Amino acid sequence: MQASVGAWPSSESDPLPDDGGFRLRQLKRRDASLRGRFG
């Protein structure tokens, strides 16, 4: 499973700058976790 930052649906929540930064960090952490586990 490939987790791409650009593939994250922005319409799922309010496009707030703070939330966007937080979401980006969470996604990067999850992507790194997935890569460590499967890749």
C-alpha positions as CSV (number, residue, x, y, z in Angstrom):
1,M,0.0,0.0,0.0
2,Q,1.4,3.3,-1.1
3,A,0.6,6.4,0.9
4,S,1.0,9.6,-1.1
5,V,0.6,13.1,0.3
6,G,-1.1,14.3,-2.8
7,A,-3.6,11.5,-2.7
8,W,-5.1,12.6,0.6
9,P,-8.7,13.9,0.1
10,S,-8.7,17.6,1.0
11,S,-12.5,17.7,0.9
12,E,-12.8,15.3,3.8
13,S,-12.3,18.1,6.4
14,D,-12.0,21.8,6.6
15,P,-8.9,23.1,4.7
16,L,-7.4,24.9,7.7
17,P,-3.7,25.7,7.5
18,D,-3.0,24.3,11.0
19,D,-5.0,21.2,10.3
20,G,-3.2,20.8,7.0
21,G,0.2,20.9,8.7
22,F,-0.9,18.5,11.4
23,R,-2.4,16.2,8.8
24,L,0.7,16.3,6.7
25,R,2.9,15.4,9.6
26,Q,0.5,12.5,10.6
27,L,0.5,11.3,7.0
28,K,4.3,11.4,6.7
29,R,4.6,9.5,10.0
30,R,2.1,6.9,8.8
31,D,3.9,6.6,5.4
32,A,7.2,6.0,7.1
33,S,5.6,3.4,9.4
34,L,4.0,1.6,6.4
35,R,7.4,1.7,4.5
36,G,9.2,0.3,7.6
37,R,6.6,-2.5,8.0
38,F,6.0,-3.5,4.4
39,G,8.6,-1.9,2.3
